[in-house]
Amino acid sequence: AIFVLELFLRIRAEGLRYVSFRNPVGMADAVIIVLGVVEFLVSVANAVSGGGPGSGALMVAAGPMRVRRLLRLIRLIRILMVCKELKLLFIGLISSFSAVSWAFLLLLVFMYLGTLFCVILLGKEPSLQGYFGSVGIGLFTHFQIVTLEAWPEIADDVIEVGGPIWALYF
C-alpha cells in the first residue's frame, strides 16, 4: 500500500512523464508496483473463491509474479543515487570488481601451477597421496594452504617425507 501511495504521489507531483519511456527508473518502478498489485489481487481472488493459500489455478498463474518481487530490491539502488557519497562509494565498488576478478584469476593460475608441481613431485609418495594424489586433491590442498586452514599439518607432513628443502615452498 505504501508503494502504491508513493507512486500515486509521484505521478501527481511530476505528471505522467514519471512513468514514461523517457524515465526508465520511473517506468520500472511503476511496472514493479503494478505487478505487485496484480499478484495481490490474484491471491485475494483465490482466497475468496474458496482455495487456501497456495492452491488453485490462479495461484499457479501467479507463481512467476512472486519471483518478480525480487525486483523490488532494485528500488534500493535509488537510495544510492540520492546521496553523493554513497553514489561515489557504489561506483568505486563496482569499478574495483574488474581488478579483484583479475587478481582472483591470477591466484587460481598460481594455485594450479603449484598443484601440478606438487602432484608431479610429491604425488608418488604413498604417505602424501591424501594431499597430492591427483590434480583435484592437490587443488583442494593448495586451497587449504592459501586459506591457512591446515597449512601446518600439510607442511609438516611434506617436509618430513620430502626433506627440508620443501620448507621453502610451504
Kinemage of the C-alpha trace (Angstrom):
@kinemage 1
@onewidth
@group {chain A} dominant
@subgroup {mainchain}
@vectorlist {calphas} color= white
{ca ala a 1} P 0.000 0.000 0.000
{ca ile a 2} L 2.861 2.369 0.754
{ca phe a 3} L 4.450 1.779 -2.642
{ca val a 4} L 1.155 2.419 -4.407
{ca leu a 5} L 0.748 5.652 -2.430
{ca glu a 6} L 4.298 6.676 -3.296
{ca leu a 7} L 3.678 6.010 -6.995
{ca phe a 8} L 0.419 7.942 -6.881
{ca leu a 9} L 2.100 10.930 -5.204
{ca arg a 10} L 4.970 10.902 -7.684
{ca ile a 11} L 2.601 10.831 -10.644
{ca arg a 12} L 0.599 13.604 -9.023
{ca ala a 13} L 3.723 15.722 -8.463
{ca glu a 14} L 5.639 15.038 -11.690
{ca gly a 15} L 2.821 14.076 -14.007
{ca leu a 16} L 2.679 11.077 -16.320
{ca arg a 17} L 6.201 11.803 -17.553
{ca tyr a 18} L 7.394 9.990 -14.402
{ca val a 19} L 6.182 6.681 -15.872
{ca ser a 20} L 7.119 7.441 -19.469
{ca phe a 21} L 9.795 5.713 -21.516
{ca arg a 22} L 11.995 8.802 -21.089
{ca asn a 23} L 12.296 7.962 -17.393
{ca pro a 24} L 13.255 4.276 -17.240
{ca val a 25} L 13.590 4.319 -13.447
{ca gly a 26} L 10.028 5.580 -13.043
{ca met a 27} L 8.757 3.113 -15.623
{ca ala a 28} L 10.466 0.175 -13.895
{ca asp a 29} L 9.140 1.395 -10.552
{ca ala a 30} L 5.588 1.544 -11.915
{ca val a 31} L 5.843 -1.915 -13.511
{ca ile a 32} L 7.089 -3.475 -10.270
{ca ile a 33} L 4.295 -1.860 -8.273
{ca val a 34} L 1.593 -2.817 -10.783
{ca leu a 35} L 2.812 -6.430 -10.844
{ca gly a 36} L 2.714 -6.482 -7.052
{ca val a 37} L -0.865 -5.177 -7.056
{ca val a 38} L -1.900 -7.767 -9.663
{ca glu a 39} L -0.323 -10.550 -7.607
{ca phe a 40} L -2.160 -9.325 -4.517
{ca leu a 41} L -5.473 -9.223 -6.395
{ca val a 42} L -4.923 -12.753 -7.709
{ca ser a 43} L -4.220 -14.065 -4.210
{ca val a 44} L -7.332 -12.291 -2.848
{ca ala a 45} L -9.446 -13.742 -5.697
{ca asn a 46} L -8.084 -17.197 -4.884
{ca ala a 47} L -8.918 -16.806 -1.191
{ca val a 48} L -12.454 -15.580 -1.976
{ca ser a 49} L -13.063 -18.467 -4.371
{ca gly a 50} L -12.537 -20.923 -1.518
{ca gly a 51} L -8.995 -22.047 -2.173
{ca gly a 52} L -6.485 -21.912 0.609
{ca pro a 53} L -3.190 -20.093 0.334
{ca gly a 54} L -1.013 -21.676 -2.333
{ca ser a 55} L -3.751 -23.695 -4.009
{ca gly a 56} L -5.803 -23.233 -7.135
{ca ala a 57} L -5.150 -22.420 -10.749
{ca leu a 58} L -4.956 -18.697 -10.014
{ca met a 59} L -2.038 -19.217 -7.683
{ca val a 60} L -0.242 -21.341 -10.257
{ca ala a 61} L -0.565 -18.445 -12.693
{ca ala a 62} L 0.638 -16.021 -10.014
{ca gly a 63} L 3.767 -18.080 -9.283
{ca pro a 64} L 6.057 -16.273 -11.724
{ca met a 65} L 4.855 -12.959 -10.351
{ca arg a 66} L 6.276 -13.893 -6.955
{ca val a 67} L 9.711 -14.057 -8.480
{ca arg a 68} L 9.251 -10.509 -9.657
{ca arg a 69} L 9.028 -9.415 -6.048
{ca leu a 70} L 12.787 -9.599 -6.024
{ca leu a 71} L 12.778 -6.718 -8.475
{ca arg a 72} L 11.724 -4.508 -5.585
{ca leu a 73} L 15.295 -4.738 -4.389
{ca ile a 74} L 16.298 -2.747 -7.449
{ca arg a 75} L 14.396 0.146 -5.936
{ca leu a 76} L 17.022 0.301 -3.190
{ca ile a 77} L 19.590 1.408 -5.752
{ca arg a 78} L 17.701 4.714 -5.949
{ca ile a 79} L 18.859 5.430 -2.412
{ca leu a 80} L 22.448 5.261 -3.642
{ca met a 81} L 21.743 7.888 -6.251
{ca val a 82} L 20.348 10.376 -3.719
{ca cys a 83} L 23.448 10.726 -1.566
{ca lys a 84} L 26.584 11.832 -3.432
{ca glu a 85} L 28.966 9.984 -1.099
{ca leu a 86} L 27.038 6.719 -1.368
{ca lys a 87} L 26.974 7.060 -5.132
{ca leu a 88} L 30.759 7.535 -5.232
{ca leu a 89} L 31.254 4.569 -2.916
{ca phe a 90} L 28.971 2.372 -5.034
{ca ile a 91} L 30.702 3.400 -8.280
{ca gly a 92} L 34.109 2.686 -6.700
{ca leu a 93} L 32.930 -0.715 -5.540
{ca ile a 94} L 31.608 -1.639 -8.974
{ca ser a 95} L 34.702 -0.346 -10.791
{ca ser a 96} L 37.016 -2.325 -8.496
{ca phe a 97} L 35.242 -5.556 -9.415
{ca ser a 98} L 37.365 -5.925 -12.554
{ca ala a 99} L 40.663 -5.656 -10.680
{ca val a 100} L 39.502 -8.084 -7.990
{ca ser a 101} L 38.427 -10.569 -10.670
{ca trp a 102} L 41.828 -10.442 -12.358
{ca ala a 103} L 43.602 -10.874 -9.004
{ca phe a 104} L 41.405 -13.899 -8.271
{ca leu a 105} L 42.221 -15.377 -11.685
{ca leu a 106} L 45.949 -14.830 -11.088
{ca leu a 107} L 45.658 -16.588 -7.724
{ca leu a 108} L 43.906 -19.520 -9.402
{ca val a 109} L 46.671 -19.785 -12.008
{ca phe a 110} L 49.347 -19.847 -9.301
{ca met a 111} L 47.394 -22.440 -7.329
{ca tyr a 112} L 47.045 -24.598 -10.438
{ca leu a 113} L 50.750 -24.344 -11.267
{ca gly a 114} L 51.678 -25.195 -7.672
{ca thr a 115} L 49.264 -28.108 -7.784
{ca leu a 116} L 50.845 -29.533 -10.915
{ca phe a 117} L 54.296 -29.037 -9.434
{ca cys a 118} L 53.374 -30.839 -6.214
{ca val a 119} L 51.381 -33.623 -7.883
{ca ile a 120} L 54.289 -34.431 -10.197
{ca leu a 121} L 56.960 -34.328 -7.483
{ca leu a 122} L 55.066 -35.433 -4.366
{ca gly a 123} L 52.113 -37.398 -5.702
{ca lys a 124} L 54.100 -40.626 -5.942
{ca glu a 125} L 54.816 -40.718 -2.205
{ca pro a 126} L 52.329 -43.096 -0.523
{ca ser a 127} L 52.039 -41.008 2.646
{ca leu a 128} L 51.230 -37.860 0.635
{ca gln a 129} L 48.591 -39.422 -1.638
{ca gly a 130} L 45.896 -37.841 0.540
{ca tyr a 131} L 47.302 -34.373 -0.218
{ca phe a 132} L 48.648 -34.649 -3.767
{ca gly a 133} L 47.287 -37.915 -5.207
{ca ser a 134} L 45.513 -36.204 -8.109
{ca val a 135} L 45.111 -32.728 -9.537
{ca gly a 136} L 41.723 -32.271 -7.850
{ca ile a 137} L 43.039 -33.312 -4.447
{ca gly a 138} L 46.108 -31.153 -4.991
{ca leu a 139} L 43.940 -28.123 -5.807
{ca phe a 140} L 41.968 -28.677 -2.637
{ca thr a 141} L 45.204 -28.993 -0.657
{ca his a 142} L 46.511 -25.762 -2.148
{ca phe a 143} L 43.213 -24.058 -1.306
{ca gln a 144} L 43.710 -25.202 2.285
{ca ile a 145} L 47.246 -23.818 2.230
{ca val a 146} L 46.177 -20.468 0.780
{ca thr a 147} L 43.408 -20.081 3.357
{ca leu a 148} L 45.816 -21.293 6.095
{ca glu a 149} L 43.269 -23.902 7.175
{ca ala a 150} L 45.559 -26.919 7.512
{ca trp a 151} L 48.851 -25.394 6.455
{ca pro a 152} L 50.952 -26.543 9.466
{ca glu a 153} L 49.891 -30.182 9.157
{ca ile a 154} L 50.403 -30.268 5.393
{ca ala a 155} L 53.770 -28.510 5.610
{ca asp a 156} L 54.973 -30.810 8.414
{ca asp a 157} L 53.991 -33.949 6.512
{ca val a 158} L 55.607 -32.774 3.260
{ca ile a 159} L 58.831 -31.653 4.960
{ca glu a 160} L 59.039 -34.955 6.838
{ca val a 161} L 58.666 -37.009 3.641
{ca gly a 162} L 60.217 -34.755 1.005
{ca gly a 163} L 63.021 -33.202 3.009
{ca pro a 164} L 63.774 -29.779 4.454
{ca ile a 165} L 64.038 -28.134 1.025
{ca trp a 166} L 60.220 -28.182 0.844
{ca ala a 167} L 60.152 -25.675 3.717
{ca leu a 168} L 60.965 -23.017 1.106
{ca tyr a 169} L 57.800 -23.874 -0.794
{ca phe a 170} L 55.494 -24.231 2.175
